[in-house]
Amino acid sequence: MAPPDKPLAWVARRAQLEAGDPTVSLDLLVRALFALGAPRGEIAAAIAGDRCVVAG
């Protein structure tokens, strides 16, 4: 998942992401969720603030 041209920068950003750093961009968070296999509907529901997340 790390880009070959900047592996150290990615490691630092990943550490920030895992620590819940507020400076991590929404774009990076969404990319990480997609990389982990999260369905679009669940990501959309989380962004929209829906309390009931439908699997699928």
N, CA, C and O atoms as a CHARMM CRD file, in Angstrom:
* protein
*
  224
    1    1 MET  N      0.80700  -1.18500   0.00000 PROA 1      0.00000
    2    1 MET  CA     0.00000   0.00000   0.00000 PROA 1      0.00000
    3    1 MET  C      0.86000   1.26200   0.00000 PROA 1      0.00000
    4    1 MET  O      0.34800   2.33700  -0.31500 PROA 1      0.00000
    5    2 ALA  N      2.12400   1.17400   0.33500 PROA 2      0.00000
    6    2 ALA  CA     2.99800   2.33400   0.34600 PROA 2      0.00000
    7    2 ALA  C      3.47900   2.65100  -1.06100 PROA 2      0.00000
    8    2 ALA  O      3.92000   1.75600  -1.78300 PROA 2      0.00000
    9    3 PRO  N      3.39600   3.92400  -1.45900 PROA 3      0.00000
   10    3 PRO  CA     3.93300   4.30800  -2.76700 PROA 3      0.00000
   11    3 PRO  C      5.44200   4.09200  -2.78100 PROA 3      0.00000
   12    3 PRO  O      6.11000   4.40800  -1.79600 PROA 3      0.00000
   13    4 PRO  N      5.99800   3.56100  -3.86800 PROA 4      0.00000
   14    4 PRO  CA     7.42300   3.23500  -3.89700 PROA 4      0.00000
   15    4 PRO  C      8.32900   4.45500  -3.80200 PROA 4      0.00000
   16    4 PRO  O      9.46200   4.32900  -3.33800 PROA 4      0.00000
   17    5 ASP  N      7.87100   5.62800  -4.22400 PROA 5      0.00000
   18    5 ASP  CA     8.73500   6.80000  -4.22500 PROA 5      0.00000
   19    5 ASP  C      8.84100   7.47000  -2.84800 PROA 5      0.00000
   20    5 ASP  O      9.79700   8.20900  -2.60900 PROA 5      0.00000
   21    6 LYS  N      7.89400   7.23600  -1.94400 PROA 6      0.00000
   22    6 LYS  CA     7.92300   7.88200  -0.63900 PROA 6      0.00000
   23    6 LYS  C      7.52600   6.91600   0.47900 PROA 6      0.00000
   24    6 LYS  O      6.55000   7.17100   1.18400 PROA 6      0.00000
   25    7 PRO  N      8.25100   5.82700   0.65600 PROA 7      0.00000
   26    7 PRO  CA     7.83500   4.86000   1.67800 PROA 7      0.00000
   27    7 PRO  C      7.89800   5.41500   3.10300 PROA 7      0.00000
   28    7 PRO  O      7.03500   5.08900   3.91900 PROA 7      0.00000
   29    8 LEU  N      8.88400   6.23100   3.41900 PROA 8      0.00000
   30    8 LEU  CA     8.99800   6.75500   4.77800 PROA 8      0.00000
   31    8 LEU  C      7.88700   7.75800   5.07800 PROA 8      0.00000
   32    8 LEU  O      7.36800   7.79100   6.19300 PROA 8      0.00000
   33    9 ALA  N      7.52300   8.56500   4.10200 PROA 9      0.00000
   34    9 ALA  CA     6.43700   9.52300   4.29500 PROA 9      0.00000
   35    9 ALA  C      5.13000   8.77300   4.53700 PROA 9      0.00000
   36    9 ALA  O      4.32500   9.18200   5.37400 PROA 9      0.00000
   37   10 TRP  N      4.91500   7.68100   3.81100 PROA 10     0.00000
   38   10 TRP  CA     3.68700   6.91800   3.99900 PROA 10     0.00000
   39   10 TRP  C      3.64000   6.29300   5.38800 PROA 10     0.00000
   40   10 TRP  O      2.58000   6.24800   6.01200 PROA 10     0.00000
   41   11 VAL  N      4.77500   5.81400   5.87300 PROA 11     0.00000
   42   11 VAL  CA     4.81600   5.21000   7.20200 PROA 11     0.00000
   43   11 VAL  C      4.42200   6.25000   8.25200 PROA 11     0.00000
   44   11 VAL  O      3.68200   5.94000   9.18500 PROA 11     0.00000
   45   12 ALA  N      4.90300   7.45700   8.10600 PROA 12     0.00000
   46   12 ALA  CA     4.57300   8.52500   9.04700 PROA 12     0.00000
   47   12 ALA  C      3.08700   8.86400   8.97900 PROA 12     0.00000
   48   12 ALA  O      2.44800   9.03800  10.01600 PROA 12     0.00000
   49   13 ARG  N      2.53000   8.96100   7.77600 PROA 13     0.00000
   50   13 ARG  CA     1.10800   9.27200   7.62300 PROA 13     0.00000
   51   13 ARG  C      0.25500   8.14400   8.17500 PROA 13     0.00000
   52   13 ARG  O     -0.78300   8.38800   8.79100 PROA 13     0.00000
   53   14 ARG  N      0.68800   6.91400   7.95800 PROA 14     0.00000
   54   14 ARG  CA    -0.06800   5.76500   8.47300 PROA 14     0.00000
   55   14 ARG  C     -0.09200   5.79400   9.99800 PROA 14     0.00000
   56   14 ARG  O     -1.11700   5.50300  10.61600 PROA 14     0.00000
   57   15 ALA  N      1.03100   6.14400  10.59600 PROA 15     0.00000
   58   15 ALA  CA     1.08300   6.23600  12.04900 PROA 15     0.00000
   59   15 ALA  C      0.12300   7.31100  12.55100 PROA 15     0.00000
   60   15 ALA  O     -0.54500   7.12400  13.56700 PROA 15     0.00000
   61   16 GLN  N      0.05400   8.43200  11.84200 PROA 16     0.00000
   62   16 GLN  CA    -0.88000   9.49900  12.21500 PROA 16     0.00000
   63   16 GLN  C     -2.32200   9.02100  12.06600 PROA 16     0.00000
   64   16 GLN  O     -3.17200   9.30700  12.91000 PROA 16     0.00000
   65   17 LEU  N     -2.58200   8.30100  10.99900 PROA 17     0.00000
   66   17 LEU  CA    -3.92100   7.77600  10.74800 PROA 17     0.00000
   67   17 LEU  C     -4.34100   6.83300  11.86600 PROA 17     0.00000
   68   17 LEU  O     -5.45100   6.93900  12.38600 PROA 17     0.00000
   69   18 GLU  N     -3.46100   5.91200  12.23800 PROA 18     0.00000
   70   18 GLU  CA    -3.76600   4.94000  13.28000 PROA 18     0.00000
   71   18 GLU  C     -3.92600   5.59400  14.65200 PROA 18     0.00000
   72   18 GLU  O     -4.67200   5.09500  15.49400 PROA 18     0.00000
   73   19 ALA  N     -3.23000   6.70500  14.88000 PROA 19     0.00000
   74   19 ALA  CA    -3.29800   7.39000  16.16600 PROA 19     0.00000
   75   19 ALA  C     -4.50000   8.32700  16.26200 PROA 19     0.00000
   76   19 ALA  O     -4.76800   8.88800  17.32400 PROA 19     0.00000
   77   20 GLY  N     -5.22900   8.49900  15.14400 PROA 20     0.00000
   78   20 GLY  CA    -6.39000   9.38500  15.15700 PROA 20     0.00000
   79   20 GLY  C     -6.01000  10.85500  15.12300 PROA 20     0.00000
   80   20 GLY  O     -6.74500  11.70500  15.62500 PROA 20     0.00000
   81   21 ASP  N     -4.86800  11.15100  14.53300 PROA 21     0.00000
   82   21 ASP  CA    -4.40300  12.53600  14.43500 PROA 21     0.00000
   83   21 ASP  C     -5.40400  13.37800  13.64600 PROA 21     0.00000
   84   21 ASP  O     -5.78500  12.99600  12.54000 PROA 21     0.00000
   85   22 PRO  N     -5.83700  14.51300  14.18900 PROA 22     0.00000
   86   22 PRO  CA    -6.83400  15.34600  13.50600 PROA 22     0.00000
   87   22 PRO  C     -6.32500  16.01200  12.22900 PROA 22     0.00000
   88   22 PRO  O     -7.12400  16.57000  11.47700 PROA 22     0.00000
   89   23 THR  N     -5.01400  15.97000  11.96200 PROA 23     0.00000
   90   23 THR  CA    -4.49200  16.58200  10.74200 PROA 23     0.00000
   91   23 THR  C     -4.57500  15.65400   9.53400 PROA 23     0.00000
   92   23 THR  O     -4.27900  16.07100   8.41500 PROA 23     0.00000
   93   24 VAL  N     -4.97500  14.40000   9.74700 PROA 24     0.00000
   94   24 VAL  CA    -5.10900  13.45600   8.64100 PROA 24     0.00000
   95   24 VAL  C     -6.31700  13.86200   7.80200 PROA 24     0.00000
   96   24 VAL  O     -7.40000  14.10000   8.33600 PROA 24     0.00000
   97   25 SER  N     -6.12500  13.94000   6.49200 PROA 25     0.00000
   98   25 SER  CA    -7.19300  14.40400   5.61400 PROA 25     0.00000
   99   25 SER  C     -8.28600  13.35400   5.42600 PROA 25     0.00000
  100   25 SER  O     -8.05700  12.15400   5.57800 PROA 25     0.00000
  101   26 LEU  N     -9.46400  13.83500   5.09500 PROA 26     0.00000
  102   26 LEU  CA   -10.58900  12.95000   4.81300 PROA 26     0.00000
  103   26 LEU  C    -10.25100  12.03700   3.63600 PROA 26     0.00000
  104   26 LEU  O    -10.63000  10.86600   3.62400 PROA 26     0.00000
  105   27 ASP  N     -9.54100  12.57200   2.65500 PROA 27     0.00000
  106   27 ASP  CA    -9.13700  11.78700   1.49400 PROA 27     0.00000
  107   27 ASP  C     -8.30900  10.57600   1.91300 PROA 27     0.00000
  108   27 ASP  O     -8.54400   9.46600   1.43400 PROA 27     0.00000
  109   28 LEU  N     -7.35500  10.78400   2.79300 PROA 28     0.00000
  110   28 LEU  CA    -6.50700   9.68000   3.25200 PROA 28     0.00000
  111   28 LEU  C     -7.31700   8.65900   4.03900 PROA 28     0.00000
  112   28 LEU  O     -7.11500   7.45400   3.89000 PROA 28     0.00000
  113   29 LEU  N     -8.23100   9.13500   4.87500 PROA 29     0.00000
  114   29 LEU  CA    -9.07400   8.22500   5.64200 PROA 29     0.00000
  115   29 LEU  C     -9.92800   7.35200   4.72400 PROA 29     0.00000
  116   29 LEU  O    -10.03000   6.14300   4.92900 PROA 29     0.00000
  117   30 VAL  N    -10.54000   7.97000   3.70800 PROA 30     0.00000
  118   30 VAL  CA   -11.40200   7.22100   2.78900 PROA 30     0.00000
  119   30 VAL  C    -10.57300   6.23300   1.97400 PROA 30     0.00000
  120   30 VAL  O    -10.99600   5.09600   1.76400 PROA 30     0.00000
  121   31 ARG  N     -9.40700   6.65300   1.51700 PROA 31     0.00000
  122   31 ARG  CA    -8.53200   5.73300   0.76200 PROA 31     0.00000
  123   31 ARG  C     -8.15600   4.52400   1.60700 PROA 31     0.00000
  124   31 ARG  O     -8.13000   3.39600   1.11500 PROA 31     0.00000
  125   32 ALA  N     -7.86700   4.76500   2.87300 PROA 32     0.00000
  126   32 ALA  CA    -7.50800   3.66100   3.76700 PROA 32     0.00000
  127   32 ALA  C     -8.68200   2.71200   3.95600 PROA 32     0.00000
  128   32 ALA  O     -8.50200   1.49400   3.97200 PROA 32     0.00000
  129   33 LEU  N     -9.88800   3.26600   4.09900 PROA 33     0.00000
  130   33 LEU  CA   -11.07200   2.41200   4.25600 PROA 33     0.00000
  131   33 LEU  C    -11.30800   1.56000   3.00900 PROA 33     0.00000
  132   33 LEU  O    -11.61800   0.37300   3.11600 PROA 33     0.00000
  133   34 PHE  N    -11.16000   2.16400   1.82700 PROA 34     0.00000
  134   34 PHE  CA   -11.30300   1.38900   0.58500 PROA 34     0.00000
  135   34 PHE  C    -10.24000   0.30200   0.50600 PROA 34     0.00000
  136   34 PHE  O    -10.53200  -0.82500   0.10600 PROA 34     0.00000
  137   35 ALA  N     -9.01600   0.63100   0.88200 PROA 35     0.00000
  138   35 ALA  CA    -7.92500  -0.34700   0.83100 PROA 35     0.00000
  139   35 ALA  C     -8.18900  -1.51600   1.77400 PROA 35     0.00000
  140   35 ALA  O     -7.74500  -2.63700   1.52600 PROA 35     0.00000
  141   36 LEU  N     -8.90500  -1.25000   2.84300 PROA 36     0.00000
  142   36 LEU  CA    -9.24100  -2.30900   3.80200 PROA 36     0.00000
  143   36 LEU  C    -10.49300  -3.08400   3.41100 PROA 36     0.00000
  144   36 LEU  O    -10.86700  -4.04700   4.08100 PROA 36     0.00000
  145   37 GLY  N    -11.14500  -2.65900   2.31400 PROA 37     0.00000
  146   37 GLY  CA   -12.29200  -3.39200   1.81100 PROA 37     0.00000
  147   37 GLY  C    -13.64300  -2.91800   2.30800 PROA 37     0.00000
  148   37 GLY  O    -14.63400  -3.63500   2.17000 PROA 37     0.00000
  149   38 ALA  N    -13.70500  -1.72700   2.88200 PROA 38     0.00000
  150   38 ALA  CA   -14.99100  -1.20300   3.36000 PROA 38     0.00000
  151   38 ALA  C    -15.90100  -0.89900   2.16700 PROA 38     0.00000
  152   38 ALA  O    -15.45800  -0.29600   1.18900 PROA 38     0.00000
  153   39 PRO  N    -17.16200  -1.30900   2.24200 PROA 39     0.00000
  154   39 PRO  CA   -18.10100  -1.03300   1.15500 PROA 39     0.00000
  155   39 PRO  C    -18.43100   0.46000   1.05600 PROA 39     0.00000
  156   39 PRO  O    -18.43700   1.16800   2.06300 PROA 39     0.00000
  157   40 ARG  N    -18.70300   0.92600  -0.15600 PROA 40     0.00000
  158   40 ARG  CA   -19.04000   2.33800  -0.37600 PROA 40     0.00000
  159   40 ARG  C    -20.19500   2.80000   0.48900 PROA 40     0.00000
  160   40 ARG  O    -20.16400   3.89800   1.04300 PROA 40     0.00000
  161   41 GLY  N    -21.21000   1.96800   0.60500 PROA 41     0.00000
  162   41 GLY  CA   -22.39100   2.34200   1.37100 PROA 41     0.00000
  163   41 GLY  C    -22.07800   2.61400   2.83200 PROA 41     0.00000
  164   41 GLY  O    -22.62800   3.53900   3.42800 PROA 41     0.00000
  165   42 GLU  N    -21.20000   1.81400   3.40600 PROA 42     0.00000
  166   42 GLU  CA   -20.82900   2.02100   4.80900 PROA 42     0.00000
  167   42 GLU  C    -20.00900   3.29200   4.98000 PROA 42     0.00000
  168   42 GLU  O    -20.18400   4.02300   5.95500 PROA 42     0.00000
  169   43 ILE  N    -19.11600   3.55500   4.03300 PROA 43     0.00000
  170   43 ILE  CA   -18.32500   4.78100   4.09900 PROA 43     0.00000
  171   43 ILE  C    -19.24000   5.99600   3.94600 PROA 43     0.00000
  172   43 ILE  O    -19.11200   6.97500   4.68200 PROA 43     0.00000
  173   44 ALA  N    -20.15400   5.92700   2.99300 PROA 44     0.00000
  174   44 ALA  CA   -21.10000   7.03200   2.77300 PROA 44     0.00000
  175   44 ALA  C    -21.96000   7.26800   4.00700 PROA 44     0.00000
  176   44 ALA  O    -22.18800   8.41400   4.39500 PROA 44     0.00000
  177   45 ALA  N    -22.43600   6.19600   4.62300 PROA 45     0.00000
  178   45 ALA  CA   -23.26900   6.32700   5.81500 PROA 45     0.00000
  179   45 ALA  C    -22.48300   6.94700   6.96500 PROA 45     0.00000
  180   45 ALA  O    -23.02300   7.75000   7.72700 PROA 45     0.00000
  181   46 ALA  N    -21.21400   6.57700   7.09300 PROA 46     0.00000
  182   46 ALA  CA   -20.38200   7.13100   8.15900 PROA 46     0.00000
  183   46 ALA  C    -20.14400   8.62300   7.94000 PROA 46     0.00000
  184   46 ALA  O    -20.16300   9.40500   8.89000 PROA 46     0.00000
  185   47 ILE  N    -19.92100   9.01000   6.69400 PROA 47     0.00000
  186   47 ILE  CA   -19.70600  10.42500   6.38500 PROA 47     0.00000
  187   47 ILE  C    -20.99300  11.22000   6.58200 PROA 47     0.00000
  188   47 ILE  O    -20.97000  12.34100   7.08900 PROA 47     0.00000
  189   48 ALA  N    -22.11900  10.62600   6.17400 PROA 48     0.00000
  190   48 ALA  CA   -23.40700  11.30600   6.29800 PROA 48     0.00000
  191   48 ALA  C    -23.88000  11.37900   7.73700 PROA 48     0.00000
  192   48 ALA  O    -24.75500  12.17800   8.07000 PROA 48     0.00000
  193   49 GLY  N    -23.30400  10.54900   8.58700 PROA 49     0.00000
  194   49 GLY  CA   -23.68200  10.55500   9.98900 PROA 49     0.00000
  195   49 GLY  C    -24.88400   9.69800  10.29000 PROA 49     0.00000
  196   49 GLY  O    -25.52100   9.86200  11.33100 PROA 49     0.00000
  197   50 ASP  N    -25.20800   8.77600   9.38500 PROA 50     0.00000
  198   50 ASP  CA   -26.32700   7.86500   9.63500 PROA 50     0.00000
  199   50 ASP  C    -26.00100   6.96600  10.81900 PROA 50     0.00000
  200   50 ASP  O    -24.89800   6.43000  10.91700 PROA 50     0.00000
  201   51 ARG  N    -26.95900   6.80700  11.70800 PROA 51     0.00000
  202   51 ARG  CA   -26.74100   5.97600  12.89300 PROA 51     0.00000
  203   51 ARG  C    -26.81100   4.49600  12.55300 PROA 51     0.00000
  204   51 ARG  O    -26.13100   3.68700  13.18400 PROA 51     0.00000
  205   52 CYS  N    -27.61000   4.13400  11.58100 PROA 52     0.00000
  206   52 CYS  CA   -27.78500   2.73900  11.19700 PROA 52     0.00000
  207   52 CYS  C    -26.99200   2.47500   9.91700 PROA 52     0.00000
  208   52 CYS  O    -27.33700   2.98700   8.85200 PROA 52     0.00000
  209   53 VAL  N    -25.94500   1.68800  10.02100 PROA 53     0.00000
  210   53 VAL  CA   -25.13400   1.36200   8.86900 PROA 53     0.00000
  211   53 VAL  C    -25.56000   0.00700   8.35200 PROA 53     0.00000
  212   53 VAL  O    -25.54000  -0.98800   9.07700 PROA 53     0.00000
  213   54 VAL  N    -25.95100  -0.01900   7.07500 PROA 54     0.00000
  214   54 VAL  CA   -26.41800  -1.25500   6.44400 PROA 54     0.00000
  215   54 VAL  C    -25.24900  -1.93500   5.78000 PROA 54     0.00000
  216   54 VAL  O    -24.55100  -1.32200   4.97200 PROA 54     0.00000
  217   55 ALA  N    -25.02400  -3.19500   6.10600 PROA 55     0.00000
  218   55 ALA  CA   -23.94500  -3.96200   5.47800 PROA 55     0.00000
  219   55 ALA  C    -24.31000  -4.27900   4.05100 PROA 55     0.00000
  220   55 ALA  O    -25.47500  -4.49800   3.71900 PROA 55     0.00000
  221   56 GLY  N    -23.26700  -4.30200   3.19000 PROA 56     0.00000
  222   56 GLY  CA   -23.50900  -4.69800   1.81500 PROA 56     0.00000
  223   56 GLY  C    -22.99100  -3.79000   0.88700 PROA 56     0.00000
  224   56 GLY  O    -23.12100  -3.99800  -0.31900 PROA 56     0.00000
